Amino acid sequence: MLQGTDSISADEVVASVANPFFGDAGQPPTLRVVPESAEATVIYPFINYSLNKKISLVAMAPMIKKTTVLNTYDPTGTASIGLTEVNSSGLGDIKMGAIYKFFNSPDRKHNVIFDIVMSVPTGSITEEDYNLTPFNTMVMSRLAYGMQLGSGTYDAILGGTYWGKNKKWGWGTQYLATIPLESANSEGWRYGDKHELTTWVSYAWEPSFNSSLRLRGESQGTIVGIDPKIYGPGLGADTGNYGGTKVEFIIGSNWMYSPGYNISLEFSIPIIEDRNGVQPDQDSAIMLSWRSASF
């Protein structure tokens, strides 16, 4: 785990990181439940329909599965009393909107597009599972914010992309902002604003196959508000333990195996992380996509 940019062990967390609910009946002064590992798998079907040469409509509907293994400690010390796996799965927030081709140079070497997308709160924010408490009892309770399947708010996703190419080389940069359009969702909270910046370079080994290198930066604020049912001495129950900044290095390849059909594969690792509060350190991510187009 990370506290800001510094590594911190689970034992150090339960010995030193304050429980925001301390003072309530039965609440210990420091955290008692910390993540041992976490994994998310997302299948992201999407469709793109061109209205004309300038405007395309897009829609995306993610199917999400999240798994976290939690390490629960006794009420006062640094002795672990057991591990518990919690899960959530289902439909995430559906996204729909438009892509506008703002500029294409006559030789197609320079291009600019703008994205205007709405995220609709179709993902559940009331997921529950059994948790092991510091008193060695299993209790059904609402899962942490990061284990929920959606944001619960209508969000605007706005961005712009420039890309260019010259013979075998390609390059580009993209900016995206995700801005909640509501002050809070139905459970009393919302995610912080998120800003993403990506820049890349690619090389075409053959007309149908290229490789790419990307740098992706992300900055997001902490959660605003609180869900009163996400409660207790767990790391994920503290809204201050969300958001921060990170930079990822991404290597990938793209293969157009038939006109209009391609497969791309990317592998990502973080090279800089500065987290708000205490959070799990990101390990890696694999992104696989398949696209087809009819002309």
HELIX and SHEET records of a PDB file:
HELIX    1   1 ALA A   10  SER A   16  1                                   7    
HELIX    2   2 TYR A  145  MET A  147  5                                   3    
HELIX    3   3 LEU A  235  ALA A  237  5                                   3    
HELIX    4   4 THR A  239  ASN A  241  5                                   3    
SHEET    1   A 3 ASP A   6  SER A   7  0                                        
SHEET    2   A 3 LEU A   2  GLN A   3 -1                                        
SHEET    3   A 3 VAL A 278  GLN A 279 -1                                        
SHEET    1   B 3 VAL A  33  ILE A  43  0                                        
SHEET    2   B 3 MET A  63  TYR A  73 -1                                        
SHEET    3   B 3 SER A  80  LEU A  91 -1                                        
SHEET    1   C11 PHE A  46  SER A  50  0                                        
SHEET    2   C11 ILE A  55  MET A  60 -1                                        
SHEET    3   C11 ILE A  94  ASN A 104 -1                                        
SHEET    4   C11 HIS A 110  VAL A 120 -1                                        
SHEET    5   C11 ASP A 155  ASN A 166 -1                                        
SHEET    6   C11 TRP A 169  PRO A 180 -1                                        
SHEET    7   C11 LYS A 194  GLU A 206 -1                                        
SHEET    8   C11 PHE A 209  GLN A 220 -1                                        
SHEET    9   C11 GLY A 244  SER A 258 -1                                        
SHEET   10   C11 TYR A 261  ARG A 275 -1                                        
SHEET   11   C11 ALA A 285  SER A 292 -1                                        
SHEET    1   D 2 GLU A 128  LEU A 132  0                                        
SHEET    2   D 2 MET A 138  ARG A 142 -1                                        
SHEET    1   E 2 TRP A 189  ARG A 190  0                                        
SHEET    2   E 2 VAL A 224  GLY A 225 -1                                        
END                                                                             
